[in-house]
Amino acid sequence: MARAVQAGAAGEDVNAQNVLATIGGWRGVAETLLPSLIFLGIYVPTQDARLAAIVPGVLAVILFVIRLVRRETPVSALSGMLGVGIAVLITLVTGRGVDYFLWGFVINTAWALGLVISLLIGWPAIGLVIGFVRGDLTGWRRELRLKRMGTLLTLLWLAMFVARLAVQLPMYLAEQVTALGAARIVMGTPLFAAVIIVTWFGVRRVAKSSDDSKPDIVGSTGQTAPPE
């Protein structure tokens, strides 16, 4: 989210290469998709949830070690390893295939609640991110276009998390492991990339229009401030 906002605010071109870099490159995409793909690939023929969960967990640890050996930034790999690790632990405890995806519901619910709260208090999350990358956490609220775009994009991100919950939660309750895994993959990186692109375009457009015509600020005296 922050990378897309930063790129849009900087006026960077929206193309496949830049978007791919924003979501972590091919390695980041692979580290996101492979655990679920491997889990399904093992679980569907064997129906052994614990075995299917252990293999992605081992892979996540290997990928993390490789990053450490190459002295690369391990943050994304660490977050991925922790996420897979929690999923593996839950599955080992319950023995149910659907529980491999349970942690994802927690993450999506937490994000959805956070975005809803930001909207209710009048400080939409994307607006805050726009302010952060611009170096002014409050100035964006005085620019109608920035505030409006921040609200719309926050609603867009909220819609993504709510859609995931609305589609996948019934599958979880019905214990449809294969369908849930497929939905998790489709509504994971591909949907995330689509939202990233819209966010990038939106921030770039409003940032450019804001720079082209800075709004006059009326002070407490009611007089328009002189141009810089």
C-alpha positions as CSV (number, residue, x, y, z in Angstrom):
1,M,0.0,0.0,0.0
2,A,2.7,2.5,1.0
3,R,4.9,1.6,-2.0
4,A,2.0,2.3,-4.4
5,V,1.1,5.6,-2.7
6,Q,4.8,6.7,-2.8
7,A,5.2,5.7,-6.4
8,G,2.0,7.6,-7.4
9,A,2.9,10.7,-5.4
10,A,6.3,10.7,-7.1
11,G,4.7,10.5,-10.5
12,E,6.3,7.2,-11.5
13,D,4.9,5.5,-14.6
14,V,2.4,2.6,-14.0
15,N,3.7,-0.3,-16.0
16,A,4.1,-4.0,-15.5
17,Q,7.7,-3.8,-14.4
18,N,7.1,-1.1,-11.8
19,V,3.9,-2.8,-10.4
20,L,5.8,-6.1,-10.2
21,A,8.6,-4.4,-8.2
22,T,6.0,-2.8,-5.9
23,I,4.5,-6.2,-5.0
24,G,7.9,-7.7,-4.3
25,G,9.1,-8.9,-7.7
26,W,8.8,-12.4,-9.0
27,R,10.4,-13.7,-5.8
28,G,7.8,-12.0,-3.7
29,V,5.0,-13.3,-5.9
30,A,6.4,-16.8,-5.7
31,E,6.9,-16.6,-1.9
32,T,3.2,-15.6,-1.6
33,L,1.7,-18.1,-4.0
34,L,3.8,-21.2,-3.5
35,P,2.8,-22.1,0.1
36,S,-0.9,-22.4,-0.9
37,L,-0.2,-24.1,-4.2
38,I,2.0,-26.7,-2.4
39,F,-0.5,-27.2,0.3
40,L,-3.3,-27.9,-2.2
41,G,-1.0,-30.0,-4.3
42,I,-0.3,-32.3,-1.4
43,Y,-3.6,-32.2,0.4
44,V,-5.9,-32.9,-2.6
45,P,-4.4,-36.3,-3.4
46,T,-3.5,-37.4,0.2
47,Q,-6.2,-35.7,2.3
48,D,-3.4,-35.4,4.9
49,A,-3.7,-31.8,6.3
50,R,-0.7,-32.1,8.6
51,L,1.7,-33.3,5.9
52,A,0.4,-30.8,3.4
53,A,1.0,-28.0,5.9
54,I,4.5,-29.0,7.0
55,V,6.0,-28.9,3.5
56,P,5.1,-25.2,2.9
57,G,6.4,-24.4,6.3
58,V,9.8,-26.0,5.5
59,L,9.9,-24.1,2.2
60,A,9.2,-20.8,4.0
61,V,12.1,-21.4,6.4
62,I,14.4,-22.3,3.5
63,L,13.5,-19.1,1.6
64,F,14.2,-17.1,4.7
65,V,17.6,-18.7,5.2
66,I,18.5,-18.1,1.6
67,R,17.8,-14.4,2.0
68,L,20.0,-14.3,5.1
69,V,22.8,-16.1,3.3
70,R,22.6,-13.6,0.4
71,R,22.4,-10.7,2.9
72,E,19.2,-9.5,1.3
73,T,16.5,-7.6,3.2
74,P,14.7,-10.3,5.1
75,V,11.6,-8.4,6.1
76,S,9.2,-9.7,3.5
77,A,10.6,-13.3,3.8
78,L,10.3,-13.0,7.6
79,S,6.7,-11.9,7.5
80,G,5.9,-14.6,5.0
81,M,7.6,-17.2,7.2
82,L,5.7,-16.1,10.3
83,G,2.4,-16.2,8.4
84,V,3.0,-19.7,7.0
85,G,4.3,-20.8,10.4
86,I,1.1,-19.7,12.2
87,A,-1.0,-21.5,9.5
88,V,1.2,-24.7,9.9
89,L,0.8,-24.6,13.7
90,I,-3.0,-24.2,13.6
91,T,-3.2,-27.1,11.1
92,L,-1.0,-29.3,13.1
93,V,-3.1,-28.7,16.2
94,T,-6.6,-29.2,14.6
95,G,-5.7,-31.6,11.7
96,R,-8.3,-29.9,9.5
97,G,-7.3,-28.8,6.0
98,V,-9.5,-25.6,6.1
99,D,-7.6,-24.4,9.1
100,Y,-4.5,-23.9,7.1
101,F,-6.3,-20.8,5.8
102,L,-7.7,-19.6,9.1
103,W,-5.0,-17.1,9.8
104,G,-5.8,-15.3,6.6
105,F,-9.2,-14.5,7.9
106,V,-7.7,-12.9,11.0
107,I,-5.4,-10.7,8.9
108,N,-8.2,-9.6,6.5
109,T,-10.6,-8.9,9.4
110,A,-8.0,-6.9,11.2
111,W,-7.3,-4.8,8.1
112,A,-11.0,-4.3,7.4
113,L,-11.6,-3.1,10.9
114,G,-8.7,-0.8,10.9
115,L,-9.8,0.8,7.6
116,V,-13.4,1.1,8.8
117,I,-12.2,2.9,12.0
118,S,-10.0,5.3,10.0
119,L,-13.0,6.2,7.8
120,L,-15.4,6.7,10.8
121,I,-13.0,9.0,12.6
122,G,-12.5,11.0,9.4
123,W,-8.8,10.1,8.9
124,P,-8.9,7.6,6.0
125,A,-5.9,5.3,6.0
126,I,-4.8,6.0,2.5
127,G,-5.0,9.7,3.2
128,L,-2.7,9.2,6.1
129,V,-0.2,7.3,3.9
130,I,-0.4,10.1,1.3
131,G,0.4,12.6,4.0
132,F,3.3,10.5,5.3
133,V,5.0,10.1,1.9
134,R,4.5,13.9,1.3
135,G,6.0,14.7,4.7
136,D,2.9,16.3,6.1
137,L,0.5,14.1,8.0
138,T,-2.2,16.8,8.3
139,G,-1.8,19.0,5.2
140,W,-3.7,16.6,2.9
141,R,-6.9,17.2,4.8
142,R,-6.9,20.8,3.7
143,E,-6.8,19.8,0.0
144,L,-10.2,18.6,-1.1
145,R,-8.9,16.4,-3.9
146,L,-6.4,14.7,-1.8
147,K,-8.9,14.0,1.0
148,R,-11.5,12.8,-1.4
149,M,-9.0,10.5,-3.2
150,G,-7.8,9.2,0.2
151,T,-11.3,8.3,1.2
152,L,-12.2,6.6,-2.1
153,L,-9.0,4.6,-2.1
154,T,-9.5,3.6,1.5
155,L,-12.9,2.3,0.5
156,L,-11.3,0.4,-2.4
157,W,-8.9,-1.4,0.0
158,L,-11.7,-2.0,2.4
159,A,-13.8,-3.6,-0.4
160,M,-10.9,-5.9,-1.2
161,F,-10.7,-7.3,2.3
162,V,-14.5,-7.5,2.8
163,A,-14.8,-9.3,-0.6
164,R,-12.2,-11.9,0.5
165,L,-14.1,-12.5,3.7
166,A,-17.5,-12.6,2.0
167,V,-16.4,-15.2,-0.6
168,Q,-14.0,-17.3,1.4
169,L,-15.7,-17.5,4.8
170,P,-18.7,-19.6,3.6
171,M,-16.2,-22.0,2.0
172,Y,-14.4,-22.3,5.3
173,L,-17.6,-23.0,7.2
174,A,-18.5,-25.6,4.6
175,E,-15.0,-27.1,4.8
176,Q,-14.4,-26.8,1.1
177,V,-10.7,-26.9,1.2
178,T,-9.9,-27.0,-2.5
179,A,-12.4,-24.2,-3.4
180,L,-11.1,-22.2,-0.5
181,G,-7.5,-22.6,-1.5
182,A,-8.3,-21.7,-5.1
183,A,-10.2,-18.6,-3.9
184,R,-7.3,-17.6,-1.6
185,I,-4.9,-17.8,-4.6
186,V,-7.1,-15.9,-7.0
187,M,-8.1,-13.2,-4.5
188,G,-4.5,-12.9,-3.2
189,T,-1.8,-11.6,-5.3
190,P,-3.8,-11.0,-8.5
191,L,-6.5,-9.0,-6.7
192,F,-3.9,-7.2,-4.6
193,A,-2.0,-6.2,-7.8
194,A,-5.2,-4.8,-9.3
195,V,-5.9,-2.7,-6.2
196,I,-2.2,-1.5,-6.2
197,I,-2.6,-0.3,-9.8
198,V,-5.8,1.6,-9.1
199,T,-4.2,3.2,-6.0
200,W,-1.1,4.1,-8.0
201,F,-3.2,5.8,-10.8
202,G,-5.4,7.6,-8.3
203,V,-2.6,9.0,-6.1
204,R,-0.6,10.0,-9.2
205,R,-3.5,11.8,-10.8
206,V,-4.5,13.8,-7.7
207,A,-0.9,14.5,-6.7
208,K,-0.1,15.9,-10.2
209,S,-3.2,18.1,-10.2
210,S,-2.4,19.3,-6.7
211,D,1.1,20.3,-7.8
212,D,-0.1,22.0,-10.9
213,S,-2.6,24.2,-9.1
214,K,-1.9,24.6,-5.4
215,P,-5.1,25.7,-3.5
216,D,-5.1,29.1,-2.0
217,I,-5.2,28.9,1.8
218,V,-7.4,31.4,3.5
219,G,-6.2,32.4,6.9
220,S,-8.1,33.5,9.9
221,T,-8.2,37.1,8.6
222,G,-10.2,35.9,5.6
223,Q,-7.5,37.1,3.2
224,T,-6.0,34.9,0.5
225,A,-2.4,34.0,1.1
226,P,0.1,35.4,-1.5
227,P,1.7,32.9,-3.9
228,E,5.0,31.5,-3.0
